[in-house]
Amino acid sequence: MLIPHDTRIALDTVVDLMNTAPQGERADELADLPELHDFLHAHKVSGVGDLGPDDLRAVREVREKFAAVFSAPEARIAAPLINQLVAGAGTTPQLTDHDGYDWHVHYFAPGASVADHLAADCGMALAFIVVAGEQERLRRCEAPDCGRAFVDLSRNRSRRYCDSRTCGNRLHVAAYRARRKEAAG
């Protein structure tokens, strides 16, 4: 699947944003404004001014809406959720080439809040996935104690774990040890 660089960056951002949510024993990684600022800085989100408590609350709400898109069992359910996100952000497409990035499109309006910025750009990236008929690539890790979000960009859509170095390896090693124990027993 060919994905333009700006769409790929937005998909990585939405996945990382979703993975900040509290889950099981893992605490919320967007618990305060400094954590939100760090997230935005790490993802090079441009055009962000001063942040306040309302921004933090709004970004958490957008994060939950993205989670609903990932949980949608089919495109007919995901599409209205994405439409609501993008329309609510006051989408205003603009072609730009800033900060060393080649030409790409920003979908948020000039001066948009950080939540609207994320909803517009990341929402459009999710829309492109649905339009391409690739919604099944929006997944949750199948490791029993994980559930982190990821986009399966493998050629054959076979990825099952969020990170092969952690969840994938851990489960493969456990299965290997169980087979060895069974064979020895």
N, C-alpha and C positions, 0 to 999 in steps of 0.2 A: 504494500500500500504506500503510495507516494503522498507524503504530507509536507506541505511547505514549512519552512523554518519557523514562521510566526505562529502557525497553528500548533506545531510541535511544542514550542515554548509555552503556549497557553495551556495545552493538555498537561504538560509537566506541572505547571502552576496549579491547575485545578486538582490534580492528584495530590500534590504536596499539601494544598490547602485542606482537602478532605482528610488527609492523614494527620492533621493537627488536632482533630476532634478527639475528645476523650473516648476511650474504648477499653472495656475490661478494667484492668488496674492501671492503664496508661492515662495520665492526667491530660487535661486540655493544654495543648501547646500554644494556644492563643489566649492565655489567661489574663494578659494585661497589655497595655499599650506598647511597652518596650518589646514584647514578643511579636506583636503585630508589626512594629517597625522593622525588627530583625527579619521577619518573613518577607516583607516587601523589599527590603534591601537585598536579601539573598536571591530573590527572583527578579531583581532589576526592574521592578514595577515603576514606570516613569510617571511624572506629572502628579506626584503625591505631595500635597501640602502638609500643613499641620494636622495631626490626628488627635481626635478626642474620644471620649467614651462612646459617643453615638457611632463613630466609625467602627470601633471594635464590635459593638453589638450588631451593626449592619453586616459586617464581614462574616460574623458567625452565622447570621441568618442566610446569607448567600451560600455559605459552606453547607448548610443543611439542605438547601435547594439543589445544590450539585449532588449531594448524596442521594436525593430522591431520583435524580436523573439516572445515576448509576444503578439504582435499585429497580428501575422501571423494567418490566419483563419484555416489553416490545416497543417499537418505535411510535406506535399510536398513543402510547402513554407517555413516553419521553418527550415527544414533540411539543405538546402543550406546556409542559414544564419548562422546556428550553425557551419557547416563545414568550412565556411570562417573564422569565429572567431577562431576556434580551430587550423586550419591549419596556419593561419596568426601568431599565437602565438608561432609557432615552438614547438609543443607539444613533450615532452619527458617524458613519464610516469616513475615514481619512487616510489617504495614502501618505506614508512618511518614511524617512530614512535617517534616523537619529542614533546617536550614541554608538556608532560603529556597526549598526545593523544595516543590512541591505534593505531594499524597498519592502515594505510590509503594510498591512492595514491595521489601524486602530479603529475599534468600533465604538468606543466610548466618546461622549461629547466633551469638548474642551471644558475644563474646570469641573469635570464629574467627580463625585466622591470616590473614594477608593473602592467601596462596595460596588458602585455602579461600573467602575473601571473593570473590576474582576468579573462582574456579571456579564458585561457586554463582550469583552474579549474572550473569556473562557467559555461563555455561553455559545458564542459563534463557533469556537473550535469544536464543541460538542455537537453543534448543529451540523457541521461538516461531516463528522463521523456518522451521524444518523442519515444524512443525505446520501452518503456513499454506501449505505446498507451495511455498515460495519458496527452497529451498536453492540453486538456481542463482544466486541473488543474492550468495552468498558466493564471491568471486572473487579471482584474482591478476591483477596488471597484465600486459597482453600486450606491453608494450614489451620488446624483446629483452634489455635489460640491467637490468631492474627486478625484477619478480616480487613487488612489495609487495602486501599484502592490502588489500581494500576490500569494502564492501557496496554493491552496485549498487541504489540506491534510485530509479533513473530509472523513469519510468512504463512504458516498453516494454522494460526490461531490456537496454538496448543499450550500456551503458557498458563500455569496453574497457580504460581506463587508470586508474591510481590517482588521478591528478590531471590534469585537462585543462590546467592552466596549465604543467605541466612535461612529463610524458611525452607526453600527447596533443598539445600544441602542437609539441614537438620532432619527433615523428614526422610530423605533418601538414606542418610546414615542410620537413622532409627530402623528403617525397613531392612537394611542390610544386616544390622546387628540381630534383628529378630529372626531373619532367615538363617543366619549362622548359628544362633542359639537353638533354633528348631532342628537344624541338621545335626548339631552336636548332641542334642538331647535324645 
